[in-house]
Amino acid sequence: MEDLESLALKVLLTGLILFMAFIVYDLAKKSKAGKFGTFVLFGVLGLGVLAFVIKTIVVEMIGSY
């Protein structure tokens, strides 16, 4: 059961991140943000994703001790 939960978390979280990327792209397109604005929007989204990945790595490292 734990394997199923882990797989579901990875798959659904990936889907959520891709959906959020689509939303940000659509927002940038509709607001005519330009190249720099789009870069900033995706940069902030990327930092959020990066923080989640770093948290996962740190939790796994702490759990292995």
CNS distance restraints for C-alpha pairs under 8 A (distance, minus, plus):
assign (resid   1 and name CA) (resid   5 and name CA) 6.34 0.50 0.50
assign (resid   2 and name CA) (resid   6 and name CA) 6.16 0.50 0.50
assign (resid   3 and name CA) (resid   7 and name CA) 6.12 0.50 0.50
assign (resid   4 and name CA) (resid   8 and name CA) 5.99 0.50 0.50
assign (resid   5 and name CA) (resid   9 and name CA) 6.04 0.50 0.50
assign (resid   6 and name CA) (resid  10 and name CA) 6.36 0.50 0.50
assign (resid   7 and name CA) (resid  11 and name CA) 6.16 0.50 0.50
assign (resid   8 and name CA) (resid  12 and name CA) 5.81 0.50 0.50
assign (resid   9 and name CA) (resid  13 and name CA) 5.71 0.50 0.50
assign (resid  10 and name CA) (resid  14 and name CA) 6.04 0.50 0.50
assign (resid  11 and name CA) (resid  15 and name CA) 6.27 0.50 0.50
assign (resid  12 and name CA) (resid  16 and name CA) 6.13 0.50 0.50
assign (resid  13 and name CA) (resid  17 and name CA) 6.17 0.50 0.50
assign (resid  14 and name CA) (resid  18 and name CA) 6.21 0.50 0.50
assign (resid  15 and name CA) (resid  19 and name CA) 6.09 0.50 0.50
assign (resid  16 and name CA) (resid  20 and name CA) 6.10 0.50 0.50
assign (resid  17 and name CA) (resid  21 and name CA) 6.17 0.50 0.50
assign (resid  17 and name CA) (resid  49 and name CA) 7.66 0.50 0.50
assign (resid  18 and name CA) (resid  22 and name CA) 6.31 0.50 0.50
assign (resid  19 and name CA) (resid  23 and name CA) 6.28 0.50 0.50
assign (resid  20 and name CA) (resid  24 and name CA) 6.16 0.50 0.50
assign (resid  21 and name CA) (resid  25 and name CA) 6.11 0.50 0.50
assign (resid  21 and name CA) (resid  42 and name CA) 7.41 0.50 0.50
assign (resid  21 and name CA) (resid  45 and name CA) 7.53 0.50 0.50
assign (resid  22 and name CA) (resid  26 and name CA) 6.07 0.50 0.50
assign (resid  23 and name CA) (resid  27 and name CA) 6.03 0.50 0.50
assign (resid  24 and name CA) (resid  28 and name CA) 6.08 0.50 0.50
assign (resid  24 and name CA) (resid  41 and name CA) 6.72 0.50 0.50
assign (resid  24 and name CA) (resid  42 and name CA) 6.96 0.50 0.50
assign (resid  25 and name CA) (resid  29 and name CA) 6.11 0.50 0.50
assign (resid  25 and name CA) (resid  38 and name CA) 7.31 0.50 0.50
assign (resid  25 and name CA) (resid  42 and name CA) 7.96 0.50 0.50
assign (resid  26 and name CA) (resid  30 and name CA) 6.05 0.50 0.50
assign (resid  27 and name CA) (resid  31 and name CA) 5.98 0.50 0.50
assign (resid  28 and name CA) (resid  32 and name CA) 5.89 0.50 0.50
assign (resid  28 and name CA) (resid  33 and name CA) 5.12 0.50 0.50
assign (resid  28 and name CA) (resid  34 and name CA) 7.44 0.50 0.50
assign (resid  28 and name CA) (resid  37 and name CA) 7.17 0.50 0.50
assign (resid  28 and name CA) (resid  38 and name CA) 5.56 0.50 0.50
assign (resid  28 and name CA) (resid  41 and name CA) 7.57 0.50 0.50
assign (resid  29 and name CA) (resid  33 and name CA) 6.65 0.50 0.50
assign (resid  29 and name CA) (resid  34 and name CA) 7.96 0.50 0.50
assign (resid  33 and name CA) (resid  37 and name CA) 4.74 0.50 0.50
assign (resid  33 and name CA) (resid  38 and name CA) 5.90 0.50 0.50
assign (resid  34 and name CA) (resid  38 and name CA) 6.06 0.50 0.50
assign (resid  35 and name CA) (resid  39 and name CA) 6.08 0.50 0.50
assign (resid  36 and name CA) (resid  40 and name CA) 6.20 0.50 0.50
assign (resid  37 and name CA) (resid  41 and name CA) 6.18 0.50 0.50
assign (resid  38 and name CA) (resid  42 and name CA) 6.16 0.50 0.50
assign (resid  39 and name CA) (resid  43 and name CA) 5.86 0.50 0.50
assign (resid  40 and name CA) (resid  44 and name CA) 6.23 0.50 0.50
assign (resid  41 and name CA) (resid  45 and name CA) 6.43 0.50 0.50
assign (resid  42 and name CA) (resid  46 and name CA) 5.90 0.50 0.50
assign (resid  43 and name CA) (resid  47 and name CA) 6.16 0.50 0.50
assign (resid  44 and name CA) (resid  48 and name CA) 6.45 0.50 0.50
assign (resid  45 and name CA) (resid  49 and name CA) 6.43 0.50 0.50
assign (resid  46 and name CA) (resid  50 and name CA) 5.99 0.50 0.50
assign (resid  47 and name CA) (resid  51 and name CA) 6.04 0.50 0.50
assign (resid  48 and name CA) (resid  52 and name CA) 6.45 0.50 0.50
assign (resid  49 and name CA) (resid  53 and name CA) 6.35 0.50 0.50
assign (resid  50 and name CA) (resid  54 and name CA) 6.12 0.50 0.50
assign (resid  51 and name CA) (resid  55 and name CA) 6.07 0.50 0.50
assign (resid  52 and name CA) (resid  56 and name CA) 6.24 0.50 0.50
assign (resid  53 and name CA) (resid  57 and name CA) 6.29 0.50 0.50
assign (resid  54 and name CA) (resid  58 and name CA) 6.14 0.50 0.50
assign (resid  55 and name CA) (resid  59 and name CA) 6.09 0.50 0.50
assign (resid  56 and name CA) (resid  60 and name CA) 6.20 0.50 0.50
assign (resid  57 and name CA) (resid  61 and name CA) 6.17 0.50 0.50
assign (resid  58 and name CA) (resid  62 and name CA) 6.11 0.50 0.50
assign (resid  59 and name CA) (resid  63 and name CA) 5.99 0.50 0.50
assign (resid  60 and name CA) (resid  64 and name CA) 6.25 0.50 0.50
assign (resid  61 and name CA) (resid  65 and name CA) 7.04 0.50 0.50
